[in-house]
Amino acid sequence: MSLTMQIIVLLFLACLSILLVIIMGDYGPWYLAWLLGTGFMILVAAMGGVLFEDQEEEQRKKAQSKQS
């Protein structure tokens, strides 16, 4: 890609970002917090599911060792 094309692409991205900031105005921080919070809660839920499965597997192993 030539230098001129790179400059044009970067200029377009800069204009697009400025336009988004103008449109969002005061709602920008709220949307950022919403996105970060949603992602964090998804990770916490996935971690809880993994821990739950691990605990169930440990209980099964203990039950099998007691029966043997």
N, C-alpha and C positions, 0 to 999 in steps of 0.2 A: 504494500500500500504506500502510495507516495505521501510525502510530507503535507502537501496541500490537502489531500483527502483526509488525513489524520486530523488536521486543524479544523476542517469542516465538520467532521464527526464530533470532535470535542466541543466545538461551538454549539452544535445542535443539542448535545447533552447538557451543556451549561444553560442554554435557553430553556430547555425542558424542565430542568431542576428549579430554575427561578420561577417559571410559570406555576409549577406545583406548589412552591412555597407561598406564592401570592394567593393561589386559590384556597389552600388549606388555612392560611392565616393563623389564628389562635388555636385551631384544632390540631395542629401538628404534634405537639407534645402528647395530647390525649391519644392520638392514633399510634404513636410510638410506644406509649405505655401499654396500650391494648395489645399490640403485636408482640411485644416482649413478654407480657404477662401470659398471654395465651400459649406462646411457645414454652414458657417455663412450666406452666401447669400440665401441658402435654408430656413434657419430660418427667415431671414428678409422678404422673399417673403411670407412665411406662415403667418407671423405676419401682413403683409399688406393685405392679403386676409381676415383675421379675422376682421381687422379694417374696411375694405370696407363693409363686410357683416353687421357689427354692425351699420355703418352709414346708409346703405340702410334700415335697420329695423327701425331705429329712424325716417327716413323720411316717411316711411309708417305709423308709428304710428301718426306722426304729421298730415299727410294728412287725416287719418281716424278720428282724433279728430276734425279737422276743418269741415269735412263733417257732423259730428254728431250734 
